[in-house]
Amino acid sequence: MKKLTTVLMVLGALAMTSSASAKVGVAFVHGTGHQTDAADDYWTWDMINSVRQGLPNQSDYIVINCDFEQYMWTSDAAGCLAGTLYDFITSRGIDDLVVITHSNGGNVMRWILSNPTWDSRYPTIINAVRWVNAIAASSAGTFLFAGLNGLG
């Protein structure tokens, strides 16, 4: 039921574009881990296709595959996410991006949004983002970090 509610909320949100001329896109950003096929191994096609139904052009989506086992500011984490998002935004002319994140993916996305001068691609990404849906983001830390560092 929670998954259905989340999908319906995202579909409704996508239907309300910020302007009639906006080019809407959706990015699915996985959580902790080194994903190579997040569409099959993380999000599932049922989830992706449910959200895509709310897009004016159902091909304007991307599923991110990065290494979020690294520190968020490294090239394998934020660098990978920024590169993938930047290429998606610029190649498709996306100017109204909804980012759906899970777990640590929300932290990496927050890093990009919070550090606009860190990387020359960040301002383009920041300007295109309408909002970020952070599902179960670990903004207050994770049990994994606490356990590895003797804090929990």
Contacts in CASP RR format, 6 or more apart in sequence:
PFRMAT RR
TARGET T0000
AUTHOR 0000-0000-0000
METHOD contacts of the structure
MODEL  1
MKKLTTVLMVLGALAMTSSASAKVGVAFVHGTGHQTDAADDYWTWDMINS
VRQGLPNQSDYIVINCDFEQYMWTSDAAGCLAGTLYDFITSRGIDDLVVI
THSNGGNVMRWILSNPTWDSRYPTIINAVRWVNAIAASSAGTFLFAGLNG
LG
3 47 0 8 1.000
6 133 0 8 1.000
6 135 0 8 1.000
7 47 0 8 1.000
7 50 0 8 1.000
7 51 0 8 1.000
10 26 0 8 1.000
10 51 0 8 1.000
10 98 0 8 1.000
10 100 0 8 1.000
10 133 0 8 1.000
11 50 0 8 1.000
11 51 0 8 1.000
11 53 0 8 1.000
11 54 0 8 1.000
12 54 0 8 1.000
13 98 0 8 1.000
13 131 0 8 1.000
14 24 0 8 1.000
14 26 0 8 1.000
14 51 0 8 1.000
14 54 0 8 1.000
14 55 0 8 1.000
14 98 0 8 1.000
15 54 0 8 1.000
17 24 0 8 1.000
17 56 0 8 1.000
17 96 0 8 1.000
18 96 0 8 1.000
18 130 0 8 1.000
19 96 0 8 1.000
22 95 0 8 1.000
22 96 0 8 1.000
23 60 0 8 1.000
23 92 0 8 1.000
23 93 0 8 1.000
23 94 0 8 1.000
23 95 0 8 1.000
23 96 0 8 1.000
24 55 0 8 1.000
24 56 0 8 1.000
24 57 0 8 1.000
24 60 0 8 1.000
24 94 0 8 1.000
24 96 0 8 1.000
24 97 0 8 1.000
24 98 0 8 1.000
25 55 0 8 1.000
25 60 0 8 1.000
25 61 0 8 1.000
25 92 0 8 1.000
25 94 0 8 1.000
25 96 0 8 1.000
25 97 0 8 1.000
25 98 0 8 1.000
26 51 0 8 1.000
26 52 0 8 1.000
26 55 0 8 1.000
26 60 0 8 1.000
26 61 0 8 1.000
26 62 0 8 1.000
26 97 0 8 1.000
26 98 0 8 1.000
26 99 0 8 1.000
26 100 0 8 1.000
27 61 0 8 1.000
27 62 0 8 1.000
27 63 0 8 1.000
27 64 0 8 1.000
27 85 0 8 1.000
27 88 0 8 1.000
27 97 0 8 1.000
27 98 0 8 1.000
27 99 0 8 1.000
27 100 0 8 1.000
28 38 0 8 1.000
28 39 0 8 1.000
28 43 0 8 1.000
28 48 0 8 1.000
28 51 0 8 1.000
28 61 0 8 1.000
28 62 0 8 1.000
28 63 0 8 1.000
28 64 0 8 1.000
28 100 0 8 1.000
29 64 0 8 1.000
29 81 0 8 1.000
29 99 0 8 1.000
29 100 0 8 1.000
29 101 0 8 1.000
29 102 0 8 1.000
29 105 0 8 1.000
29 106 0 8 1.000
29 108 0 8 1.000
29 109 0 8 1.000
30 38 0 8 1.000
30 42 0 8 1.000
30 43 0 8 1.000
30 63 0 8 1.000
30 64 0 8 1.000
30 65 0 8 1.000
30 66 0 8 1.000
30 68 0 8 1.000
30 102 0 8 1.000
30 103 0 8 1.000
30 105 0 8 1.000
31 42 0 8 1.000
31 68 0 8 1.000
31 101 0 8 1.000
31 102 0 8 1.000
31 103 0 8 1.000
31 104 0 8 1.000
31 105 0 8 1.000
31 106 0 8 1.000
32 68 0 8 1.000
32 69 0 8 1.000
32 103 0 8 1.000
32 104 0 8 1.000
32 105 0 8 1.000
32 142 0 8 1.000
32 144 0 8 1.000
33 67 0 8 1.000
33 68 0 8 1.000
33 69 0 8 1.000
33 104 0 8 1.000
34 66 0 8 1.000
34 67 0 8 1.000
34 68 0 8 1.000
34 69 0 8 1.000
35 41 0 8 1.000
35 42 0 8 1.000
35 64 0 8 1.000
35 65 0 8 1.000
35 66 0 8 1.000
35 67 0 8 1.000
35 68 0 8 1.000
36 65 0 8 1.000
37 65 0 8 1.000
38 63 0 8 1.000
38 64 0 8 1.000
38 65 0 8 1.000
39 45 0 8 1.000
39 48 0 8 1.000
39 63 0 8 1.000
42 102 0 8 1.000
43 63 0 8 1.000
48 61 0 8 1.000
48 63 0 8 1.000
51 61 0 8 1.000
51 100 0 8 1.000
52 58 0 8 1.000
52 61 0 8 1.000
55 61 0 8 1.000
60 92 0 8 1.000
60 94 0 8 1.000
62 84 0 8 1.000
62 85 0 8 1.000
62 88 0 8 1.000
64 80 0 8 1.000
64 81 0 8 1.000
64 84 0 8 1.000
64 85 0 8 1.000
65 84 0 8 1.000
66 76 0 8 1.000
66 77 0 8 1.000
66 79 0 8 1.000
66 80 0 8 1.000
66 81 0 8 1.000
66 84 0 8 1.000
66 108 0 8 1.000
67 76 0 8 1.000
67 77 0 8 1.000
67 80 0 8 1.000
68 77 0 8 1.000
68 104 0 8 1.000
68 105 0 8 1.000
68 108 0 8 1.000
70 76 0 8 1.000
70 77 0 8 1.000
71 77 0 8 1.000
72 78 0 8 1.000
72 104 0 8 1.000
72 107 0 8 1.000
72 108 0 8 1.000
72 111 0 8 1.000
73 111 0 8 1.000
73 115 0 8 1.000
73 118 0 8 1.000
77 108 0 8 1.000
78 108 0 8 1.000
78 111 0 8 1.000
78 112 0 8 1.000
78 118 0 8 1.000
78 119 0 8 1.000
79 119 0 8 1.000
81 105 0 8 1.000
81 108 0 8 1.000
81 109 0 8 1.000
81 112 0 8 1.000
82 112 0 8 1.000
82 119 0 8 1.000
82 121 0 8 1.000
82 122 0 8 1.000
82 125 0 8 1.000
83 121 0 8 1.000
85 97 0 8 1.000
85 99 0 8 1.000
85 112 0 8 1.000
85 121 0 8 1.000
85 125 0 8 1.000
86 121 0 8 1.000
86 124 0 8 1.000
86 125 0 8 1.000
88 94 0 8 1.000
89 95 0 8 1.000
89 97 0 8 1.000
89 124 0 8 1.000
89 125 0 8 1.000
89 128 0 8 1.000
90 124 0 8 1.000
94 128 0 8 1.000
95 127 0 8 1.000
95 128 0 8 1.000
96 128 0 8 1.000
96 130 0 8 1.000
97 125 0 8 1.000
97 128 0 8 1.000
97 129 0 8 1.000
97 130 0 8 1.000
98 129 0 8 1.000
98 130 0 8 1.000
98 131 0 8 1.000
98 132 0 8 1.000
98 133 0 8 1.000
99 109 0 8 1.000
99 129 0 8 1.000
99 131 0 8 1.000
99 132 0 8 1.000
99 133 0 8 1.000
100 132 0 8 1.000
100 133 0 8 1.000
100 135 0 8 1.000
101 108 0 8 1.000
101 109 0 8 1.000
101 132 0 8 1.000
101 133 0 8 1.000
101 134 0 8 1.000
101 135 0 8 1.000
101 137 0 8 1.000
102 134 0 8 1.000
102 135 0 8 1.000
102 136 0 8 1.000
102 137 0 8 1.000
103 135 0 8 1.000
103 136 0 8 1.000
103 137 0 8 1.000
103 138 0 8 1.000
103 142 0 8 1.000
104 137 0 8 1.000
104 138 0 8 1.000
104 142 0 8 1.000
105 134 0 8 1.000
105 137 0 8 1.000
106 132 0 8 1.000
106 134 0 8 1.000
106 137 0 8 1.000
106 139 0 8 1.000
107 137 0 8 1.000
107 138 0 8 1.000
107 139 0 8 1.000
109 132 0 8 1.000
109 134 0 8 1.000
110 132 0 8 1.000
110 134 0 8 1.000
110 137 0 8 1.000
110 139 0 8 1.000
112 118 0 8 1.000
112 119 0 8 1.000
112 122 0 8 1.000
112 125 0 8 1.000
112 126 0 8 1.000
113 122 0 8 1.000
113 125 0 8 1.000
113 126 0 8 1.000
113 129 0 8 1.000
113 132 0 8 1.000
115 122 0 8 1.000
116 122 0 8 1.000
116 123 0 8 1.000
116 126 0 8 1.000
143 152 0 8 1.000
145 151 0 8 1.000
146 152 0 8 1.000
END
